[in-house]
Amino acid sequence: MDDRDLISRINELVSEEHELRERTAGQGLDNTARERLDALEEALDQCWDLLRQRRAKQEYGENPDEARTRSTTQVEGYLQ
């Protein structure tokens, strides 16, 4: 997956997130919507992390295709 593919995927996930939030505005999220929103947020974090890895590798003359998607546990644990 190259940078354009990643950005396209990020845009798709953001669009779905916005649609979900708009659909449930004022009424709260049911369990299914909450689970989907959580999954979207995790996928977005992974995509952004992968894009940052790719760009860092490019900046330092490394092969960006060597960047790998990290687990949600690792990506979500950065701030802890």
mmCIF file of the N, C-alpha and C atoms, coordinates in Angstrom:
data_MODEL
# 
_entry.id   MODEL 
# 
loop_
_atom_site.group_PDB 
_atom_site.id 
_atom_site.type_symbol 
_atom_site.label_atom_id 
_atom_site.label_alt_id 
_atom_site.label_comp_id 
_atom_site.label_asym_id 
_atom_site.label_entity_id 
_atom_site.label_seq_id 
_atom_site.pdbx_PDB_ins_code 
_atom_site.Cartn_x 
_atom_site.Cartn_y 
_atom_site.Cartn_z 
_atom_site.occupancy 
_atom_site.B_iso_or_equiv 
_atom_site.pdbx_formal_charge 
_atom_site.auth_seq_id 
_atom_site.auth_comp_id 
_atom_site.auth_asym_id 
_atom_site.auth_atom_id 
_atom_site.pdbx_PDB_model_num 
ATOM 1   N N  . MET A 1 1  ? 0.851   -1.165 0.000  1.00 0.00 ? 1  MET A N  1 
ATOM 2   C CA . MET A 1 1  ? 0.000   0.000  0.000  1.00 0.00 ? 1  MET A CA 1 
ATOM 3   C C  . MET A 1 1  ? 0.903   1.236  0.000  1.00 0.00 ? 1  MET A C  1 
ATOM 4   N N  . ASP A 1 2  ? 0.734   2.114  -0.984 1.00 0.00 ? 2  ASP A N  1 
ATOM 5   C CA . ASP A 1 2  ? 1.547   3.322  -1.020 1.00 0.00 ? 2  ASP A CA 1 
ATOM 6   C C  . ASP A 1 2  ? 0.822   4.466  -0.303 1.00 0.00 ? 2  ASP A C  1 
ATOM 7   N N  . ASP A 1 3  ? 1.464   5.637  -0.263 1.00 0.00 ? 3  ASP A N  1 
ATOM 8   C CA . ASP A 1 3  ? 0.902   6.763  0.475  1.00 0.00 ? 3  ASP A CA 1 
ATOM 9   C C  . ASP A 1 3  ? -0.474  7.171  -0.054 1.00 0.00 ? 3  ASP A C  1 
ATOM 10  N N  . ARG A 1 4  ? -0.639  7.167  -1.366 1.00 0.00 ? 4  ARG A N  1 
ATOM 11  C CA . ARG A 1 4  ? -1.942  7.540  -1.928 1.00 0.00 ? 4  ARG A CA 1 
ATOM 12  C C  . ARG A 1 4  ? -3.030  6.567  -1.514 1.00 0.00 ? 4  ARG A C  1 
ATOM 13  N N  . ASP A 1 5  ? -2.708  5.283  -1.508 1.00 0.00 ? 5  ASP A N  1 
ATOM 14  C CA . ASP A 1 5  ? -3.673  4.278  -1.062 1.00 0.00 ? 5  ASP A CA 1 
ATOM 15  C C  . ASP A 1 5  ? -4.037  4.486  0.411  1.00 0.00 ? 5  ASP A C  1 
ATOM 16  N N  . LEU A 1 6  ? -3.027  4.778  1.217  1.00 0.00 ? 6  LEU A N  1 
ATOM 17  C CA . LEU A 1 6  ? -3.265  5.011  2.642  1.00 0.00 ? 6  LEU A CA 1 
ATOM 18  C C  . LEU A 1 6  ? -4.140  6.238  2.860  1.00 0.00 ? 6  LEU A C  1 
ATOM 19  N N  . ILE A 1 7  ? -3.844  7.311  2.156  1.00 0.00 ? 7  ILE A N  1 
ATOM 20  C CA . ILE A 1 7  ? -4.644  8.531  2.296  1.00 0.00 ? 7  ILE A CA 1 
ATOM 21  C C  . ILE A 1 7  ? -6.068  8.285  1.838  1.00 0.00 ? 7  ILE A C  1 
ATOM 22  N N  . SER A 1 8  ? -6.240  7.529  0.787  1.00 0.00 ? 8  SER A N  1 
ATOM 23  C CA . SER A 1 8  ? -7.581  7.178  0.309  1.00 0.00 ? 8  SER A CA 1 
ATOM 24  C C  . SER A 1 8  ? -8.325  6.367  1.365  1.00 0.00 ? 8  SER A C  1 
ATOM 25  N N  . ARG A 1 9  ? -7.644  5.410  1.967  1.00 0.00 ? 9  ARG A N  1 
ATOM 26  C CA . ARG A 1 9  ? -8.254  4.590  3.027  1.00 0.00 ? 9  ARG A CA 1 
ATOM 27  C C  . ARG A 1 9  ? -8.616  5.452  4.234  1.00 0.00 ? 9  ARG A C  1 
ATOM 28  N N  . ILE A 1 10 ? -7.735  6.363  4.610  1.00 0.00 ? 10 ILE A N  1 
ATOM 29  C CA . ILE A 1 10 ? -8.019  7.276  5.720  1.00 0.00 ? 10 ILE A CA 1 
ATOM 30  C C  . ILE A 1 10 ? -9.268  8.089  5.414  1.00 0.00 ? 10 ILE A C  1 
ATOM 31  N N  . ASN A 1 11 ? -9.363  8.604  4.208  1.00 0.00 ? 11 ASN A N  1 
ATOM 32  C CA . ASN A 1 11 ? -10.540 9.399  3.821  1.00 0.00 ? 11 ASN A CA 1 
ATOM 33  C C  . ASN A 1 11 ? -11.820 8.572  3.883  1.00 0.00 ? 11 ASN A C  1 
ATOM 34  N N  . GLU A 1 12 ? -11.758 7.319  3.462  1.00 0.00 ? 12 GLU A N  1 
ATOM 35  C CA . GLU A 1 12 ? -12.925 6.433  3.536  1.00 0.00 ? 12 GLU A CA 1 
ATOM 36  C C  . GLU A 1 12 ? -13.356 6.218  4.985  1.00 0.00 ? 12 GLU A C  1 
ATOM 37  N N  . LEU A 1 13 ? -12.386 5.955  5.852  1.00 0.00 ? 13 LEU A N  1 
ATOM 38  C CA . LEU A 1 13 ? -12.693 5.723  7.266  1.00 0.00 ? 13 LEU A CA 1 
ATOM 39  C C  . LEU A 1 13 ? -13.264 6.975  7.924  1.00 0.00 ? 13 LEU A C  1 
ATOM 40  N N  . VAL A 1 14 ? -12.695 8.129  7.610  1.00 0.00 ? 14 VAL A N  1 
ATOM 41  C CA . VAL A 1 14 ? -13.192 9.391  8.170  1.00 0.00 ? 14 VAL A CA 1 
ATOM 42  C C  . VAL A 1 14 ? -14.617 9.656  7.693  1.00 0.00 ? 14 VAL A C  1 
ATOM 43  N N  . SER A 1 15 ? -14.884 9.402  6.429  1.00 0.00 ? 15 SER A N  1 
ATOM 44  C CA . SER A 1 15 ? -16.240 9.592  5.902  1.00 0.00 ? 15 SER A CA 1 
ATOM 45  C C  . SER A 1 15 ? -17.240 8.697  6.624  1.00 0.00 ? 15 SER A C  1 
ATOM 46  N N  . GLU A 1 16 ? -16.875 7.431  6.817  1.00 0.00 ? 16 GLU A N  1 
ATOM 47  C CA . GLU A 1 16 ? -17.774 6.518  7.524  1.00 0.00 ? 16 GLU A CA 1 
ATOM 48  C C  . GLU A 1 16 ? -17.980 6.964  8.965  1.00 0.00 ? 16 GLU A C  1 
ATOM 49  N N  . GLU A 1 17 ? -16.915 7.436  9.603  1.00 0.00 ? 17 GLU A N  1 
ATOM 50  C CA . GLU A 1 17 ? -17.022 7.924  10.980 1.00 0.00 ? 17 GLU A CA 1 
ATOM 51  C C  . GLU A 1 17 ? -17.985 9.110  11.056 1.00 0.00 ? 17 GLU A C  1 
ATOM 52  N N  . HIS A 1 18 ? -17.841 10.054 10.135 1.00 0.00 ? 18 HIS A N  1 
ATOM 53  C CA . HIS A 1 18 ? -18.724 11.223 10.120 1.00 0.00 ? 18 HIS A CA 1 
ATOM 54  C C  . HIS A 1 18 ? -20.176 10.823 9.870  1.00 0.00 ? 18 HIS A C  1 
ATOM 55  N N  . GLU A 1 19 ? -20.387 9.912  8.933  1.00 0.00 ? 19 GLU A N  1 
ATOM 56  C CA . GLU A 1 19 ? -21.745 9.442  8.652  1.00 0.00 ? 19 GLU A CA 1 
ATOM 57  C C  . GLU A 1 19 ? -22.367 8.789  9.880  1.00 0.00 ? 19 GLU A C  1 
ATOM 58  N N  . LEU A 1 20 ? -21.597 7.977  10.573 1.00 0.00 ? 20 LEU A N  1 
ATOM 59  C CA . LEU A 1 20 ? -22.087 7.307  11.778 1.00 0.00 ? 20 LEU A CA 1 
ATOM 60  C C  . LEU A 1 20 ? -22.437 8.328  12.857 1.00 0.00 ? 20 LEU A C  1 
ATOM 61  N N  . ARG A 1 21 ? -21.582 9.304  13.046 1.00 0.00 ? 21 ARG A N  1 
ATOM 62  C CA . ARG A 1 21 ? -21.841 10.333 14.061 1.00 0.00 ? 21 ARG A CA 1 
ATOM 63  C C  . ARG A 1 21 ? -23.071 11.165 13.696 1.00 0.00 ? 21 ARG A C  1 
ATOM 64  N N  . GLU A 1 22 ? -23.213 11.508 12.427 1.00 0.00 ? 22 GLU A N  1 
ATOM 65  C CA . GLU A 1 22 ? -24.375 12.286 11.984 1.00 0.00 ? 22 GLU A CA 1 
ATOM 66  C C  . GLU A 1 22 ? -25.668 11.499 12.142 1.00 0.00 ? 22 GLU A C  1 
ATOM 67  N N  . ARG A 1 23 ? -25.627 10.219 11.806 1.00 0.00 ? 23 ARG A N  1 
ATOM 68  C CA . ARG A 1 23 ? -26.807 9.362  11.903 1.00 0.00 ? 23 ARG A CA 1 
ATOM 69  C C  . ARG A 1 23 ? -27.289 9.213  13.339 1.00 0.00 ? 23 ARG A C  1 
ATOM 70  N N  . THR A 1 24 ? -26.366 9.249  14.267 1.00 0.00 ? 24 THR A N  1 
ATOM 71  C CA . THR A 1 24 ? -26.711 9.004  15.665 1.00 0.00 ? 24 THR A CA 1 
ATOM 72  C C  . THR A 1 24 ? -26.737 10.294 16.496 1.00 0.00 ? 24 THR A C  1 
ATOM 73  N N  . ALA A 1 25 ? -26.566 11.432 15.853 1.00 0.00 ? 25 ALA A N  1 
ATOM 74  C CA . ALA A 1 25 ? -26.542 12.710 16.578 1.00 0.00 ? 25 ALA A CA 1 
ATOM 75  C C  . ALA A 1 25 ? -27.851 12.916 17.333 1.00 0.00 ? 25 ALA A C  1 
ATOM 76  N N  . GLY A 1 26 ? -27.720 13.323 18.576 1.00 0.00 ? 26 GLY A N  1 
ATOM 77  C CA . GLY A 1 26 ? -28.883 13.610 19.396 1.00 0.00 ? 26 GLY A CA 1 
ATOM 78  C C  . GLY A 1 26 ? -29.547 12.404 20.023 1.00 0.00 ? 26 GLY A C  1 
ATOM 79  N N  . GLN A 1 27 ? -29.185 11.207 19.590 1.00 0.00 ? 27 GLN A N  1 
ATOM 80  C CA . GLN A 1 27 ? -29.815 10.016 20.145 1.00 0.00 ? 27 GLN A CA 1 
ATOM 81  C C  . GLN A 1 27 ? -28.825 9.068  20.808 1.00 0.00 ? 27 GLN A C  1 
ATOM 82  N N  . GLY A 1 28 ? -27.556 9.392  20.749 1.00 0.00 ? 28 GLY A N  1 
ATOM 83  C CA . GLY A 1 28 ? -26.550 8.536  21.362 1.00 0.00 ? 28 GLY A CA 1 
ATOM 84  C C  . GLY A 1 28 ? -26.247 7.319  20.498 1.00 0.00 ? 28 GLY A C  1 
ATOM 85  N N  . LEU A 1 29 ? -25.230 6.623  20.891 1.00 0.00 ? 29 LEU A N  1 
ATOM 86  C CA . LEU A 1 29 ? -24.794 5.442  20.145 1.00 0.00 ? 29 LEU A CA 1 
ATOM 87  C C  . LEU A 1 29 ? -25.286 4.178  20.826 1.00 0.00 ? 29 LEU A C  1 
ATOM 88  N N  . ASP A 1 30 ? -25.862 3.274  20.033 1.00 0.00 ? 30 ASP A N  1 
ATOM 89  C CA . ASP A 1 30 ? -26.187 1.962  20.589 1.00 0.00 ? 30 ASP A CA 1 
ATOM 90  C C  . ASP A 1 30 ? -24.907 1.128  20.593 1.00 0.00 ? 30 ASP A C  1 
ATOM 91  N N  . ASN A 1 31 ? -24.978 -0.069 21.113 1.00 0.00 ? 31 ASN A N  1 
ATOM 92  C CA . ASN A 1 31 ? -23.771 -0.904 21.235 1.00 0.00 ? 31 ASN A CA 1 
ATOM 93  C C  . ASN A 1 31 ? -23.118 -1.190 19.894 1.00 0.00 ? 31 ASN A C  1 
ATOM 94  N N  . THR A 1 32 ? -23.923 -1.462 18.877 1.00 0.00 ? 32 THR A N  1 
ATOM 95  C CA . THR A 1 32 ? -23.381 -1.759 17.548 1.00 0.00 ? 32 THR A CA 1 
ATOM 96  C C  . THR A 1 32 ? -22.654 -0.546 16.985 1.00 0.00 ? 32 THR A C  1 
ATOM 97  N N  . ALA A 1 33 ? -23.266 0.622  17.104 1.00 0.00 ? 33 ALA A N  1 
ATOM 98  C CA . ALA A 1 33 ? -22.650 1.853  16.600 1.00 0.00 ? 33 ALA A CA 1 
ATOM 99  C C  . ALA A 1 33 ? -21.383 2.178  17.384 1.00 0.00 ? 33 ALA A C  1 
ATOM 100 N N  . ARG A 1 34 ? -21.400 1.994  18.693 1.00 0.00 ? 34 ARG A N  1 
ATOM 101 C CA . ARG A 1 34 ? -20.227 2.260  19.530 1.00 0.00 ? 34 ARG A CA 1 
ATOM 102 C C  . ARG A 1 34 ? -19.076 1.330  19.138 1.00 0.00 ? 34 ARG A C  1 
ATOM 103 N N  . GLU A 1 35 ? -19.380 0.051  18.919 1.00 0.00 ? 35 GLU A N  1 
ATOM 104 C CA . GLU A 1 35 ? -18.344 -0.901 18.516 1.00 0.00 ? 35 GLU A CA 1 
ATOM 105 C C  . GLU A 1 35 ? -17.760 -0.526 17.158 1.00 0.00 ? 35 GLU A C  1 
ATOM 106 N N  . ARG A 1 36 ? -18.625 -0.117 16.227 1.00 0.00 ? 36 ARG A N  1 
ATOM 107 C CA . ARG A 1 36 ? -18.140 0.273  14.897 1.00 0.00 ? 36 ARG A CA 1 
ATOM 108 C C  . ARG A 1 36 ? -17.290 1.526  14.992 1.00 0.00 ? 36 ARG A C  1 
ATOM 109 N N  . LEU A 1 37 ? -17.719 2.487  15.786 1.00 0.00 ? 37 LEU A N  1 
ATOM 110 C CA . LEU A 1 37 ? -16.952 3.719  15.958 1.00 0.00 ? 37 LEU A CA 1 
ATOM 111 C C  . LEU A 1 37 ? -15.585 3.420  16.564 1.00 0.00 ? 37 LEU A C  1 
ATOM 112 N N  . ASP A 1 38 ? -15.545 2.551  17.559 1.00 0.00 ? 38 ASP A N  1 
ATOM 113 C CA . ASP A 1 38 ? -14.270 2.154  18.155 1.00 0.00 ? 38 ASP A CA 1 
ATOM 114 C C  . ASP A 1 38 ? -13.355 1.510  17.113 1.00 0.00 ? 38 ASP A C  1 
ATOM 115 N N  . ALA A 1 39 ? -13.927 0.633  16.284 1.00 0.00 ? 39 ALA A N  1 
ATOM 116 C CA . ALA A 1 39 ? -13.144 -0.040 15.237 1.00 0.00 ? 39 ALA A CA 1 
ATOM 117 C C  . ALA A 1 39 ? -12.620 0.972  14.214 1.00 0.00 ? 39 ALA A C  1 
ATOM 118 N N  . LEU A 1 40 ? -13.447 1.943  13.859 1.00 0.00 ? 40 LEU A N  1 
ATOM 119 C CA . LEU A 1 40 ? -13.031 2.981  12.911 1.00 0.00 ? 40 LEU A CA 1 
ATOM 120 C C  . LEU A 1 40 ? -11.875 3.802  13.487 1.00 0.00 ? 40 LEU A C  1 
ATOM 121 N N  . GLU A 1 41 ? -12.007 4.179  14.751 1.00 0.00 ? 41 GLU A N  1 
ATOM 122 C CA . GLU A 1 41 ? -10.961 4.975  15.380 1.00 0.00 ? 41 GLU A CA 1 
ATOM 123 C C  . GLU A 1 41 ? -9.642  4.202  15.461 1.00 0.00 ? 41 GLU A C  1 
ATOM 124 N N  . GLU A 1 42 ? -9.714  2.927  15.772 1.00 0.00 ? 42 GLU A N  1 
ATOM 125 C CA . GLU A 1 42 ? -8.500  2.107  15.824 1.00 0.00 ? 42 GLU A CA 1 
ATOM 126 C C  . GLU A 1 42 ? -7.873  1.963  14.446 1.00 0.00 ? 42 GLU A C  1 
ATOM 127 N N  . ALA A 1 43 ? -8.701  1.725  13.433 1.00 0.00 ? 43 ALA A N  1 
ATOM 128 C CA . ALA A 1 43 ? -8.191  1.592  12.061 1.00 0.00 ? 43 ALA A CA 1 
ATOM 129 C C  . ALA A 1 43 ? -7.555  2.900  11.590 1.00 0.00 ? 43 ALA A C  1 
ATOM 130 N N  . LEU A 1 44 ? -8.176  4.018  11.938 1.00 0.00 ? 44 LEU A N  1 
ATOM 131 C CA . LEU A 1 44 ? -7.603  5.318  11.576 1.00 0.00 ? 44 LEU A CA 1 
ATOM 132 C C  . LEU A 1 44 ? -6.247  5.519  12.245 1.00 0.00 ? 44 LEU A C  1 
ATOM 133 N N  . ASP A 1 45 ? -6.162  5.192  13.514 1.00 0.00 ? 45 ASP A N  1 
ATOM 134 C CA . ASP A 1 45 ? -4.883  5.329  14.215 1.00 0.00 ? 45 ASP A CA 1 
ATOM 135 C C  . ASP A 1 45 ? -3.806  4.466  13.565 1.00 0.00 ? 45 ASP A C  1 
ATOM 136 N N  . GLN A 1 46 ? -4.154  3.258  13.175 1.00 0.00 ? 46 GLN A N  1 
ATOM 137 C CA . GLN A 1 46 ? -3.188  2.378  12.516 1.00 0.00 ? 46 GLN A CA 1 
ATOM 138 C C  . GLN A 1 46 ? -2.765  2.952  11.160 1.00 0.00 ? 46 GLN A C  1 
ATOM 139 N N  . CYS A 1 47 ? -3.717  3.468  10.401 1.00 0.00 ? 47 CYS A N  1 
ATOM 140 C CA . CYS A 1 47 ? -3.385  4.040  9.089  1.00 0.00 ? 47 CYS A CA 1 
ATOM 141 C C  . CYS A 1 47 ? -2.480  5.259  9.232  1.00 0.00 ? 47 CYS A C  1 
ATOM 142 N N  . TRP A 1 48 ? -2.811  6.146  10.172 1.00 0.00 ? 48 TRP A N  1 
ATOM 143 C CA . TRP A 1 48 ? -1.971  7.328  10.381 1.00 0.00 ? 48 TRP A CA 1 
ATOM 144 C C  . TRP A 1 48 ? -0.573  6.914  10.829 1.00 0.00 ? 48 TRP A C  1 
ATOM 145 N N  . ASP A 1 49 ? -0.478  5.933  11.699 1.00 0.00 ? 49 ASP A N  1 
ATOM 146 C CA . ASP A 1 49 ? 0.818   5.447  12.157 1.00 0.00 ? 49 ASP A CA 1 
ATOM 147 C C  . ASP A 1 49 ? 1.639   4.895  10.992 1.00 0.00 ? 49 ASP A C  1 
ATOM 148 N N  . LEU A 1 50 ? 0.997   4.102  10.145 1.00 0.00 ? 50 LEU A N  1 
ATOM 149 C CA . LEU A 1 50 ? 1.687   3.528  8.991  1.00 0.00 ? 50 LEU A CA 1 
ATOM 150 C C  . LEU A 1 50 ? 2.144   4.625  8.033  1.00 0.00 ? 50 LEU A C  1 
ATOM 151 N N  . LEU A 1 51 ? 1.302   5.623  7.808  1.00 0.00 ? 51 LEU A N  1 
ATOM 152 C CA . LEU A 1 51 ? 1.683   6.728  6.926  1.00 0.00 ? 51 LEU A CA 1 
ATOM 153 C C  . LEU A 1 51 ? 2.884   7.481  7.510  1.00 0.00 ? 51 LEU A C  1 
ATOM 154 N N  . ARG A 1 52 ? 2.880   7.730  8.817  1.00 0.00 ? 52 ARG A N  1 
ATOM 155 C CA . ARG A 1 52 ? 4.027   8.402  9.449  1.00 0.00 ? 52 ARG A CA 1 
ATOM 156 C C  . ARG A 1 52 ? 5.298   7.558  9.320  1.00 0.00 ? 52 ARG A C  1 
ATOM 157 N N  . GLN A 1 53 ? 5.170   6.247  9.513  1.00 0.00 ? 53 GLN A N  1 
ATOM 158 C CA . GLN A 1 53 ? 6.329   5.364  9.351  1.00 0.00 ? 53 GLN A CA 1 
ATOM 159 C C  . GLN A 1 53 ? 6.891   5.456  7.935  1.00 0.00 ? 53 GLN A C  1 
ATOM 160 N N  . ARG A 1 54 ? 6.003   5.381  6.954  1.00 0.00 ? 54 ARG A N  1 
ATOM 161 C CA . ARG A 1 54 ? 6.419   5.426  5.548  1.00 0.00 ? 54 ARG A CA 1 
ATOM 162 C C  . ARG A 1 54 ? 7.149   6.729  5.243  1.00 0.00 ? 54 ARG A C  1 
ATOM 163 N N  . ARG A 1 55 ? 6.572   7.830  5.700  1.00 0.00 ? 55 ARG A N  1 
ATOM 164 C CA . ARG A 1 55 ? 7.178   9.135  5.424  1.00 0.00 ? 55 ARG A CA 1 
ATOM 165 C C  . ARG A 1 55 ? 8.522   9.294  6.125  1.00 0.00 ? 55 ARG A C  1 
ATOM 166 N N  . ALA A 1 56 ? 8.646   8.774  7.331  1.00 0.00 ? 56 ALA A N  1 
ATOM 167 C CA . ALA A 1 56 ? 9.925   8.836  8.049  1.00 0.00 ? 56 ALA A CA 1 
ATOM 168 C C  . ALA A 1 56 ? 10.983  8.022  7.301  1.00 0.00 ? 56 ALA A C  1 
ATOM 169 N N  . LYS A 1 57 ? 10.606  6.839  6.840  1.00 0.00 ? 57 LYS A N  1 
ATOM 170 C CA . LYS A 1 57 ? 11.555  6.016  6.095  1.00 0.00 ? 57 LYS A CA 1 
ATOM 171 C C  . LYS A 1 57 ? 12.000  6.730  4.817  1.00 0.00 ? 57 LYS A C  1 
ATOM 172 N N  . GLN A 1 58 ? 11.056  7.343  4.110  1.00 0.00 ? 58 GLN A N  1 
ATOM 173 C CA . GLN A 1 58 ? 11.412  8.077  2.895  1.00 0.00 ? 58 GLN A CA 1 
ATOM 174 C C  . GLN A 1 58 ? 12.374  9.213  3.225  1.00 0.00 ? 58 GLN A C  1 
ATOM 175 N N  . GLU A 1 59 ? 12.084  9.939  4.282  1.00 0.00 ? 59 GLU A N  1 
ATOM 176 C CA . GLU A 1 59 ? 12.907  11.090 4.665  1.00 0.00 ? 59 GLU A CA 1 
ATOM 177 C C  . GLU A 1 59 ? 14.347  10.694 4.963  1.00 0.00 ? 59 GLU A C  1 
ATOM 178 N N  . TYR A 1 60 ? 14.533  9.499  5.523  1.00 0.00 ? 60 TYR A N  1 
ATOM 179 C CA . TYR A 1 60 ? 15.868  9.059  5.895  1.00 0.00 ? 60 TYR A CA 1 
ATOM 180 C C  . TYR A 1 60 ? 16.469  8.078  4.899  1.00 0.00 ? 60 TYR A C  1 
ATOM 181 N N  . GLY A 1 61 ? 15.928  8.070  3.680  1.00 0.00 ? 61 GLY A N  1 
ATOM 182 C CA . GLY A 1 61 ? 16.513  7.282  2.608  1.00 0.00 ? 61 GLY A CA 1 
ATOM 183 C C  . GLY A 1 61 ? 16.281  5.792  2.709  1.00 0.00 ? 61 GLY A C  1 
ATOM 184 N N  . GLU A 1 62 ? 15.332  5.381  3.521  1.00 0.00 ? 62 GLU A N  1 
ATOM 185 C CA . GLU A 1 62 ? 15.002  3.970  3.650  1.00 0.00 ? 62 GLU A CA 1 
ATOM 186 C C  . GLU A 1 62 ? 13.816  3.635  2.748  1.00 0.00 ? 62 GLU A C  1 
ATOM 187 N N  . ASN A 1 63 ? 13.561  2.364  2.588  1.00 0.00 ? 63 ASN A N  1 
ATOM 188 C CA . ASN A 1 63 ? 12.468  1.898  1.744  1.00 0.00 ? 63 ASN A CA 1 
ATOM 189 C C  . ASN A 1 63 ? 11.145  2.009  2.508  1.00 0.00 ? 63 ASN A C  1 
ATOM 190 N N  . PRO A 1 64 ? 10.226  2.869  2.061  1.00 0.00 ? 64 PRO A N  1 
ATOM 191 C CA . PRO A 1 64 ? 8.951   3.025  2.767  1.00 0.00 ? 64 PRO A CA 1 
ATOM 192 C C  . PRO A 1 64 ? 8.087   1.762  2.741  1.00 0.00 ? 64 PRO A C  1 
ATOM 193 N N  . ASP A 1 65 ? 8.338   0.889  1.772  1.00 0.00 ? 65 ASP A N  1 
ATOM 194 C CA . ASP A 1 65 ? 7.567   -0.351 1.692  1.00 0.00 ? 65 ASP A CA 1 
ATOM 195 C C  . ASP A 1 65 ? 7.910   -1.331 2.811  1.00 0.00 ? 65 ASP A C  1 
ATOM 196 N N  . GLU A 1 66 ? 8.964   -1.030 3.567  1.00 0.00 ? 66 GLU A N  1 
ATOM 197 C CA . GLU A 1 66 ? 9.322   -1.865 4.706  1.00 0.00 ? 66 GLU A CA 1 
ATOM 198 C C  . GLU A 1 66 ? 8.510   -1.516 5.960  1.00 0.00 ? 66 GLU A C  1 
ATOM 199 N N  . ALA A 1 67 ? 7.774   -0.409 5.914  1.00 0.00 ? 67 ALA A N  1 
ATOM 200 C CA . ALA A 1 67 ? 6.917   -0.032 7.050  1.00 0.00 ? 67 ALA A CA 1 
ATOM 201 C C  . ALA A 1 67 ? 5.801   -1.065 7.173  1.00 0.00 ? 67 ALA A C  1 
ATOM 202 N N  . ARG A 1 68 ? 5.430   -1.357 8.394  1.00 0.00 ? 68 ARG A N  1 
ATOM 203 C CA . ARG A 1 68 ? 4.408   -2.378 8.658  1.00 0.00 ? 68 ARG A CA 1 
ATOM 204 C C  . ARG A 1 68 ? 3.333   -1.837 9.583  1.00 0.00 ? 68 ARG A C  1 
ATOM 205 N N  . THR A 1 69 ? 2.127   -2.319 9.374  1.00 0.00 ? 69 THR A N  1 
ATOM 206 C CA . THR A 1 69 ? 1.021   -1.961 10.258 1.00 0.00 ? 69 THR A CA 1 
ATOM 207 C C  . THR A 1 69 ? 1.297   -2.551 11.628 1.00 0.00 ? 69 THR A C  1 
ATOM 208 N N  . ARG A 1 70 ? 1.197   -1.702 12.636 1.00 0.00 ? 70 ARG A N  1 
ATOM 209 C CA . ARG A 1 70 ? 1.415   -2.153 14.009 1.00 0.00 ? 70 ARG A CA 1 
ATOM 210 C C  . ARG A 1 70 ? 0.080   -2.541 14.630 1.00 0.00 ? 70 ARG A C  1 
ATOM 211 N N  . SER A 1 71 ? 0.132   -3.353 15.646 1.00 0.00 ? 71 SER A N  1 
ATOM 212 C CA . SER A 1 71 ? -1.094  -3.798 16.318 1.00 0.00 ? 71 SER A CA 1 
ATOM 213 C C  . SER A 1 71 ? -1.808  -2.608 16.945 1.00 0.00 ? 71 SER A C  1 
ATOM 214 N N  . THR A 1 72 ? -3.119  -2.753 17.108 1.00 0.00 ? 72 THR A N  1 
ATOM 215 C CA . THR A 1 72 ? -3.880  -1.680 17.749 1.00 0.00 ? 72 THR A CA 1 
ATOM 216 C C  . THR A 1 72 ? -3.402  -1.477 19.183 1.00 0.00 ? 72 THR A C  1 
ATOM 217 N N  . THR A 1 73 ? -2.998  -2.543 19.836 1.00 0.00 ? 73 THR A N  1 
ATOM 218 C CA . THR A 1 73 ? -2.493  -2.437 21.205 1.00 0.00 ? 73 THR A CA 1 
ATOM 219 C C  . THR A 1 73 ? -1.268  -1.525 21.247 1.00 0.00 ? 73 THR A C  1 
ATOM 220 N N  . GLN A 1 74 ? -0.381  -1.719 20.297 1.00 0.00 ? 74 GLN A N  1 
ATOM 221 C CA . GLN A 1 74 ? 0.827   -0.898 20.260 1.00 0.00 ? 74 GLN A CA 1 
ATOM 222 C C  . GLN A 1 74 ? 0.501   0.542  19.894 1.00 0.00 ? 74 GLN A C  1 
ATOM 223 N N  . VAL A 1 75 ? -0.292  0.735  18.866 1.00 0.00 ? 75 VAL A N  1 
ATOM 224 C CA . VAL A 1 75 ? -0.626  2.081  18.400 1.00 0.00 ? 75 VAL A CA 1 
ATOM 225 C C  . VAL A 1 75 ? -1.448  2.824  19.454 1.00 0.00 ? 75 VAL A C  1 
ATOM 226 N N  . GLU A 1 76 ? -2.409  2.160  20.052 1.00 0.00 ? 76 GLU A N  1 
ATOM 227 C CA . GLU A 1 76 ? -3.262  2.812  21.041 1.00 0.00 ? 76 GLU A CA 1 
ATOM 228 C C  . GLU A 1 76 ? -2.521  3.047  22.355 1.00 0.00 ? 76 GLU A C  1 
ATOM 229 N N  . GLY A 1 77 ? -1.421  2.342  22.588 1.00 0.00 ? 77 GLY A N  1 
ATOM 230 C CA . GLY A 1 77 ? -0.696  2.457  23.836 1.00 0.00 ? 77 GLY A CA 1 
ATOM 231 C C  . GLY A 1 77 ? 0.375   3.535  23.852 1.00 0.00 ? 77 GLY A C  1 
ATOM 232 N N  . TYR A 1 78 ? 0.531   4.294  22.766 1.00 0.00 ? 78 TYR A N  1 
ATOM 233 C CA . TYR A 1 78 ? 1.592   5.280  22.696 1.00 0.00 ? 78 TYR A CA 1 
ATOM 234 C C  . TYR A 1 78 ? 1.502   6.329  23.795 1.00 0.00 ? 78 TYR A C  1 
ATOM 235 N N  . LEU A 1 79 ? 0.307   6.727  24.154 1.00 0.00 ? 79 LEU A N  1 
ATOM 236 C CA . LEU A 1 79 ? 0.146   7.803  25.126 1.00 0.00 ? 79 LEU A CA 1 
ATOM 237 C C  . LEU A 1 79 ? 0.166   7.314  26.561 1.00 0.00 ? 79 LEU A C  1 
ATOM 238 N N  . GLN A 1 80 ? 0.236   6.033  26.770 1.00 0.00 ? 80 GLN A N  1 
ATOM 239 C CA . GLN A 1 80 ? 0.178   5.500  28.122 1.00 0.00 ? 80 GLN A CA 1 
ATOM 240 C C  . GLN A 1 80 ? 1.537   5.157  28.656 1.00 0.00 ? 80 GLN A C  1 
# 
